């Protein structure tokens, strides 16, 4: 079982210099490394071609943003199992050996890793629920191996055939945020599962690219926008969607006040993409096999059975 490693890059020269050696060290004979450069204006491409000619470098002429950059890398991958890593992630030598065995289970579409950041916080396993008309997501209190609602795109392995069946990451969430949450949720609704492996430990220097590119306020607006788009695209249970509509005035008034207007700006930007996200919603219908409530129930039952076995 060979693996293709895909790393999206935008102006990441310094982090590439820092982390490429550890990425190469975790590869085995037959694996490949693809770096997709999203029209960087630093010396990233020249550095890679000069220092690491064995790496496949795909270059974008124009900036296509994170989701499409990942999609292009997966599409070009030679192998069925694709490890997505951010350019600011340092993997250990044994990473692939901990993740790959999960794919012996044909239900598994993706596996996430345990990420440690510069503050010593461990994350990677997620939980979610519908509350006050929104999809509320958070870091799981327990970061033990099991099932996760989604795996972060910064360190996850995916089954290419299922990725392509589901359409990969949705460009509607551009420029960034929620692409991996959306993908994970669609995996569950399509009847597959997402696993989390705590032994697959990586170091992730979070927000290296996005914080320097967008800044804190724009990142918040992007997150609000994509939270609304997620609901409009994915929720098919009538009662949950009606709850979302009923809670909208509360979020716009109270949330808008507390966020100093950033939530309202995110909502406005989301409405401008309403036609686009409705097309995405229509396109997902063909592979949905579980309702929203069934997804939540299945996730809870699988995690409960995992803990009981341990």
Number of C-alpha atoms within 10 A of each C-alpha: 10 17 23 24 25 28 27 25 27 22 20 22 19 13 19 21 15 14 17 19 13 14 20 17 12 16 21 14 7 10 17 20 22 21 23 26 25 22 19 18 12 13 12 20 23 11 14 19 13 9 11 14 10 12 14 18 19 18 17 15 10 10 15 17 19 24 23 20 25 24 21 18 24 29 15 14 21 15 19 16 23 27 27 23 25 27 28 24 26 25 25 16 16 15 19 19 14 14 22 19 10 19 18 8 9 10 16 20 24 30 27 32 29 24 26 19 14 10 7 9 8 19 22 27 29 21 18 18 15 17 13 16 20 21 16 12 15 13 14 15 10 12 18 16 19 20 25 29 28 29 27 25 26 23 25 27 30 24 19 22 16 18 20 13 10 19 15 23 24 19 19 20 25 18 18 18 21 24 22 21 21 23 23 24 23 24 25 27 23 21 16 18 26 26 25 26 23 21 15 23 22 23 20 23 18 16 12 15 18 17 13 10 13 14 12 12 12 16 18 18 21 25 19 23 26 25 22 22 26 23 20 18 20 23 18 17 12 10 11 20 18 12 15 22 14 13 15 18 12 13 19 18 13 14 16 18 13 12 15 11 16 23 25 20 19 22 23 14 18 25 14 10 14 16 11 15 23 15 11 18 19 11 13 17 13 10 14 17 14 17 16 20 16 14 21 19 11 15 19 16 12 15 15 13 11 14 11 8 7 5
